[in-house]
């Protein structure tokens, strides 16, 4: 209860909560939510979270790569220099006019 009272006292005064107090309060809340779990059982929770995090990161990277390609494709005509056609040089005729 001392931690809860400490957080409430700081918040009531309108001051910022120190980082260490906030961390301790959040870890205490996480311990309450977790309940009594053996340390070796954490791997059943942590590995899926790490796997899901990796999938999300790869998706974000691939999505950004695709968006860069789409943006480049959409702006492609504006990035080209105007096409300047040069007249072809006069070639001698290969067909005789006889």
C-alpha positions as a Markdown table, in Angstrom:
| # | Residue | x | y | z |
|---|---|---|---|---|
| 1 | Unk | 0.0 | 0.0 | 0.0 |
| 2 | Unk | 2.9 | 2.3 | 0.5 |
| 3 | Unk | 3.7 | 2.4 | -3.2 |
| 4 | Unk | 0.1 | 3.3 | -4.0 |
| 5 | Unk | 0.0 | 6.0 | -1.4 |
| 6 | Unk | 3.4 | 7.4 | -2.7 |
| 7 | Unk | 2.0 | 7.6 | -6.3 |
| 8 | Unk | -1.2 | 9.2 | -5.2 |
| 9 | Unk | 0.7 | 11.8 | -3.0 |
| 10 | Unk | 2.9 | 12.8 | -5.9 |
| 11 | Unk | 0.0 | 13.0 | -8.3 |
| 12 | Unk | -2.1 | 15.0 | -5.9 |
| 13 | Unk | 0.7 | 17.6 | -5.6 |
| 14 | Unk | 0.6 | 18.1 | -9.4 |
| 15 | Unk | 4.3 | 17.1 | -9.7 |
| 16 | Unk | 5.8 | 14.6 | -12.1 |
| 17 | Unk | 6.2 | 11.1 | -10.9 |
| 18 | Unk | 9.9 | 10.1 | -10.7 |
| 19 | Unk | 10.9 | 7.3 | -13.1 |
| 20 | Unk | 12.0 | 4.9 | -10.4 |
| 21 | Unk | 8.7 | 5.2 | -8.5 |
| 22 | Unk | 6.8 | 4.7 | -11.7 |
| 23 | Unk | 8.9 | 1.6 | -12.7 |
| 24 | Unk | 8.4 | 0.1 | -9.3 |
| 25 | Unk | 4.7 | 0.7 | -9.4 |
| 26 | Unk | 4.4 | -0.8 | -12.9 |
| 27 | Unk | 6.4 | -3.9 | -12.0 |
| 28 | Unk | 4.3 | -4.3 | -8.9 |
| 29 | Unk | 1.1 | -4.2 | -11.0 |
| 30 | Unk | 2.7 | -6.7 | -13.5 |
| 31 | Unk | 3.5 | -9.1 | -10.6 |
| 32 | Unk | -0.2 | -8.9 | -9.5 |
| 33 | Unk | -1.4 | -9.6 | -13.0 |
| 34 | Unk | 1.0 | -12.4 | -13.6 |
| 35 | Unk | 0.3 | -14.2 | -10.3 |
| 36 | Unk | 2.4 | -16.9 | -9.0 |
| 37 | Unk | 4.3 | -18.3 | -12.0 |
| 38 | Unk | 7.5 | -20.3 | -11.8 |
| 39 | Unk | 10.5 | -18.7 | -13.5 |
| 40 | Unk | 11.0 | -21.6 | -15.9 |
| 41 | Unk | 7.4 | -21.2 | -17.1 |
| 42 | Unk | 8.1 | -17.7 | -18.4 |
| 43 | Unk | 9.5 | -19.2 | -21.7 |
| 44 | Unk | 6.0 | -20.3 | -22.6 |
| 45 | Unk | 5.0 | -16.6 | -22.5 |
| 46 | Unk | 8.2 | -15.0 | -23.7 |
| 47 | Unk | 9.0 | -17.0 | -26.8 |
| 48 | Unk | 5.6 | -16.4 | -28.5 |
| 49 | Unk | 5.9 | -12.7 | -27.7 |
| 50 | Unk | 9.3 | -12.6 | -29.2 |
| 51 | Unk | 8.1 | -14.5 | -32.3 |
| 52 | Unk | 5.1 | -12.2 | -32.7 |
| 53 | Unk | 7.4 | -9.1 | -32.3 |
| 54 | Unk | 9.7 | -10.4 | -35.0 |
| 55 | Unk | 6.8 | -11.0 | -37.4 |
| 56 | Unk | 5.5 | -7.5 | -36.8 |
| 57 | Unk | 8.9 | -6.0 | -37.4 |
| 58 | Unk | 9.4 | -7.9 | -40.6 |
| 59 | Unk | 5.9 | -6.9 | -41.8 |
| 60 | Unk | 6.7 | -3.2 | -41.1 |
| 61 | Unk | 10.0 | -3.4 | -43.0 |
| 62 | Unk | 8.4 | -5.1 | -46.0 |
| 63 | Unk | 5.4 | -2.7 | -46.0 |
| 64 | Unk | 7.7 | 0.3 | -45.9 |
| 65 | Unk | 9.8 | -1.2 | -48.7 |
| 66 | Unk | 6.7 | -1.8 | -50.8 |
| 67 | Unk | 5.4 | 1.7 | -50.1 |
| 68 | Unk | 8.8 | 3.2 | -51.2 |
| 69 | Unk | 8.4 | 1.2 | -54.5 |
| 70 | Unk | 4.8 | 2.5 | -55.0 |
| 71 | Unk | 5.8 | 6.1 | -54.2 |
| 72 | Unk | 8.7 | 5.8 | -56.7 |
| 73 | Unk | 6.4 | 4.3 | -59.3 |
| 74 | Unk | 3.7 | 7.0 | -58.8 |
| 75 | Unk | 6.3 | 9.9 | -59.1 |
| 76 | Unk | 8.2 | 8.3 | -62.0 |
| 77 | Unk | 6.9 | 10.6 | -64.8 |
| 78 | Unk | 7.7 | 13.7 | -62.8 |
| 79 | Unk | 11.3 | 12.6 | -62.2 |
| 80 | Unk | 12.1 | 12.2 | -65.9 |
| 81 | Unk | 13.7 | 15.0 | -67.8 |
| 82 | Unk | 11.6 | 16.2 | -70.7 |
| 83 | Unk | 12.2 | 14.1 | -73.8 |
| 84 | Unk | 14.1 | 16.1 | -76.4 |
| 85 | Unk | 13.8 | 14.6 | -79.8 |
| 86 | Unk | 16.6 | 15.3 | -82.3 |
| 87 | Unk | 15.9 | 15.3 | -86.0 |
| 88 | Unk | 17.5 | 12.4 | -87.8 |
| 89 | Unk | 20.4 | 13.2 | -90.1 |
| 90 | Unk | 19.6 | 13.1 | -93.8 |
| 91 | Unk | 20.4 | 9.7 | -95.2 |
| 92 | Unk | 21.1 | 9.1 | -98.9 |
| 93 | Unk | 18.3 | 7.3 | -100.6 |
| 94 | Unk | 19.0 | 3.7 | -101.3 |
| 95 | Unk | 16.3 | 3.5 | -103.9 |
| 96 | Unk | 17.2 | 4.9 | -107.3 |
| 97 | Unk | 14.7 | 7.2 | -109.0 |
| 98 | Unk | 15.1 | 5.7 | -112.5 |
